[in-house]
Amino acid sequence: MRERERLIARIRQIRRVSKSADDPVRPPAADPDPQGMHALERRVEHLEALVQGLQDSVHRESSRQAKRISELETRIQPGALGKALSDNARARGL
């Protein structure tokens, strides 16, 4: 019976600890630092510009690859491939 009581006491202790861990301690409200806010705003603007540049670069590369794939698909169509082989054979004198 004593083991059961110790187990119950331990469970209650764990619950108390987890409840206090769930409630974050908030620092007292302080006036925001205007210089710090401006620095953060500039940093965010810089990061947004970098992301936009990356998106543009990815879009250009994606468009270039799509165009290249489209051209390759056109070249390997049975009709186009047959014509290219025939032209090659004629050019080589076969």
C-alpha positions, 0 to 999 in steps of 0.5 A, a space after each residue: 500500500 505504501 508503494 501505491 501512495 508513493 507512486 501517486 505522490 510522484 505522479 502528482 509531483 510530475 503533474 505540478 512540474 509539467 504545469 509550471 513548465 507549460 506556463 512560460 515566464 514572461 518578462 515585464 513589458 519594456 519599451 521596444 528599442 527603436 534602433 533595434 526595431 529599425 535594424 530588424 526591419 532593414 535586415 528583414 528587407 534585405 532578406 526579402 530582397 535575397 528571397 526575391 532574387 532567389 525566386 527570380 533565379 529559380 524561375 529563369 532556370 526552370 523556364 530555361 530547362 522547360 524550353 530545353 526539354 521541350 526542344 529535346 522532346 520535339 527532336 525525338 519525335 518519330 518523324 523528326 528523328 527519322 528525318 534527322 537520321 535520313 539527313 545524316 545518312 545522306 550527308 555521310 554518303 551512306 
